[in-house]
Amino acid sequence: MVITRMSIFSGKLHSWDLPVTQEQLDRWQAGCLIQNAMPQLTADEREFIMTGTTPDEWDAMFGEDAA
């Protein structure tokens, strides 16, 4: 599913095709922890869903070792 989010850091819209279902997104939005709702995602993919931040933006803000 293609997810589009606005980055909380840059304000830019980004899209990422991620292996998630609408049911998983609904569970997360209903209060389930994202790592429990979508255990197949990497930390970078989960961060993108939550904040719209791409791995490149994260590295630019906090350095590559911040993850």
N, C-alpha and C positions, 0 to 999 in steps of 0.2 A: 504494500500500500504506500502510495506517495504521501508523505507528511510534509506540510509546509508550515514553517514557523518563522516568526520575526525574532531575530537575535536581540537579547536584552542588552548586549554590549554595543553592537553596531547599528541596530535598528534596521538592518537589511533583512529582506525575506530570503529564506533558503528552503529548498526542497530536497528531500532525501527519500529514496525508495527503500523502505524498511520491511522486514518480514514480521508484520504485526497484523492483527485482525481488529475489526471494529469492536468486537467483544472485549478484547484486551484493553483497548483504549477506554472503553466505557467502564471497565472495572477500575482502572487507574483513576479516571475522573470521579468515580464514586468513592474514592478514598483508599483503595488498595495500594500498598507500596508498589512503586513502578517495577522494582526488581522481582516482586512476586507476580505481578500482572503480566510481565514480559520477560521471563527469565532467559529467553534465547538471545536477547540483545546484549551488546557490549556496553560498557560504561559510557563510551562516547555516544552511542546511539540513544541511550536513555537520557543523557544530558541534553542532546539535541531536542528530544521530545519535550523535555521539561522547560528548557530555556531558549531554544532556537539557536544555541551556540554550536558552531561547527568545531571540529578538532583544531583546525588551523586558527580560528579566532581564540580558542582557549589557550593554545600555545603562545599566541601573540600577547595575550593579556597576562598570563601567569608563568610562561616558560614551559618548555617541553617536559620538565620533570615534575610539574605540579599535579598531574593526574593521579 
